[in-house]
Amino acid sequence: MALLMDTLKFTLVGGPTALLEIGTLRLLTDPTFDPPGTFPGAVTLTKNTGPALTREQVGAVNAVLLSHDQ
């Protein structure tokens, strides 16, 4: 499958989440759409701001890339 690589667009959604658009290919990295708050676990994390885009605003993607869990 050949990709038309004439355009590359990077949109930071927030935290580890980014939308990469390479030609017509749409990749979403580490999707997190949680609102601000405290998230307890082995280490308590505090998220100060919500995502720049909602799931609906991101729209359809071709693949999701996960670099980590949690």
MISENU-392790 format. One record per residue (C-alpha): chain; y, x, z; residue in one letter; residue number from 1. Coordinates in Angstrom, 2 decimals, decimal comma. Example, Ala and Ser with C-alpha at 12.3 -4.5 7.8 and 13.67 -1.06 7.14 Angstrom:
// residues 2
+-------+---------+---------+---------+------+------+
: chain :   north :    east :      up : resn : resi :
+-------+---------+---------+---------+------+------+
:     A :   -4,50 :   12,30 :    7,80 :    A :    1 :
:     A :   -1,06 :   13,67 :    7,14 :    S :    2 :
+-------+---------+---------+---------+------+------+
//
This chain:
// residues 70
+-------+---------+---------+---------+------+------+
: chain :   north :    east :      up : resn : resi :
+-------+---------+---------+---------+------+------+
:     A :    0,00 :    0,00 :    0,00 :    M :    1 :
:     A :    3,26 :    1,57 :   -1,07 :    A :    2 :
:     A :    6,38 :    0,91 :    0,99 :    L :    3 :
:     A :    9,82 :    0,74 :   -0,49 :    L :    4 :
:     A :   11,58 :    3,24 :    1,78 :    M :    5 :
:     A :   15,12 :    2,84 :    0,49 :    D :    6 :
:     A :   16,33 :    1,27 :    3,74 :    T :    7 :
:     A :   15,75 :    1,95 :    7,41 :    L :    8 :
:     A :   17,28 :   -0,21 :   10,10 :    K :    9 :
:     A :   16,88 :    0,37 :   13,84 :    F :   10 :
:     A :   17,88 :   -2,36 :   16,30 :    T :   11 :
:     A :   17,71 :   -1,63 :   20,03 :    L :   12 :
:     A :   16,67 :   -4,83 :   21,79 :    V :   13 :
:     A :   16,71 :   -3,27 :   25,26 :    G :   14 :
:     A :   14,58 :   -1,07 :   27,49 :    G :   15 :
:     A :   11,65 :    0,18 :   25,45 :    P :   16 :
:     A :   11,97 :   -2,59 :   22,85 :    T :   17 :
:     A :   13,27 :   -1,81 :   19,38 :    A :   18 :
:     A :   12,95 :   -3,42 :   15,98 :    L :   19 :
:     A :   12,31 :   -1,00 :   13,11 :    L :   20 :
:     A :   12,80 :   -2,33 :    9,61 :    E :   21 :
:     A :   11,58 :   -0,02 :    6,86 :    I :   22 :
:     A :   12,14 :   -1,74 :    3,56 :    G :   23 :
:     A :   10,39 :   -5,08 :    4,07 :    T :   24 :
:     A :    8,11 :   -3,81 :    6,87 :    L :   25 :
:     A :    9,14 :   -5,00 :   10,37 :    R :   26 :
:     A :    7,76 :   -3,19 :   13,43 :    L :   27 :
:     A :    8,49 :   -4,10 :   17,06 :    L :   28 :
:     A :    8,00 :   -1,46 :   19,76 :    T :   29 :
:     A :    6,98 :   -2,30 :   23,33 :    D :   30 :
:     A :    8,21 :   -5,90 :   23,40 :    P :   31 :
:     A :    9,78 :   -6,92 :   26,72 :    T :   32 :
:     A :   11,94 :  -10,03 :   26,79 :    F :   33 :
:     A :   12,12 :  -10,48 :   30,57 :    D :   34 :
:     A :   15,42 :  -11,49 :   32,16 :    P :   35 :
:     A :   17,12 :   -9,18 :   34,66 :    P :   36 :
:     A :   15,38 :   -8,98 :   38,02 :    G :   37 :
:     A :   13,13 :   -6,99 :   40,31 :    T :   38 :
:     A :    9,55 :   -6,32 :   39,23 :    F :   39 :
:     A :    7,29 :   -5,09 :   42,06 :    P :   40 :
:     A :    4,25 :   -2,94 :   41,45 :    G :   41 :
:     A :    3,14 :    0,59 :   42,30 :    A :   42 :
:     A :    6,85 :    1,34 :   41,84 :    V :   43 :
:     A :    9,45 :   -1,42 :   42,07 :    T :   44 :
:     A :   11,52 :   -1,62 :   38,91 :    L :   45 :
:     A :   14,91 :   -3,31 :   38,70 :    T :   46 :
:     A :   16,11 :   -4,53 :   35,34 :    K :   47 :
:     A :   19,90 :   -4,89 :   35,29 :    N :   48 :
:     A :   20,45 :   -6,51 :   31,88 :    T :   49 :
:     A :   18,48 :   -8,81 :   29,66 :    G :   50 :
:     A :   17,45 :   -8,11 :   26,07 :    P :   51 :
:     A :   20,10 :   -8,05 :   23,35 :    A :   52 :
:     A :   17,98 :  -10,42 :   21,24 :    L :   53 :
:     A :   15,54 :  -13,21 :   22,06 :    T :   54 :
:     A :   12,04 :  -13,43 :   20,60 :    R :   55 :
:     A :   13,31 :  -16,14 :   18,29 :    E :   56 :
:     A :   16,18 :  -13,96 :   17,08 :    Q :   57 :
:     A :   13,79 :  -11,07 :   16,35 :    V :   58 :
:     A :   11,66 :  -13,40 :   14,24 :    G :   59 :
:     A :    8,41 :  -12,55 :   12,48 :    A :   60 :
:     A :    7,13 :   -8,97 :   12,55 :    V :   61 :
:     A :    4,35 :   -7,21 :   10,66 :    N :   62 :
:     A :    3,06 :   -5,25 :   13,65 :    A :   63 :
:     A :    3,71 :   -4,53 :   17,32 :    V :   64 :
:     A :    3,52 :   -0,92 :   18,52 :    L :   65 :
:     A :    2,59 :   -0,44 :   22,20 :    L :   66 :
:     A :    3,18 :    2,98 :   23,72 :    S :   67 :
:     A :    2,30 :    1,93 :   27,26 :    H :   68 :
:     A :    1,20 :   -0,96 :   29,46 :    D :   69 :
:     A :    3,47 :   -2,23 :   32,23 :    Q :   70 :
+-------+---------+---------+---------+------+------+
//
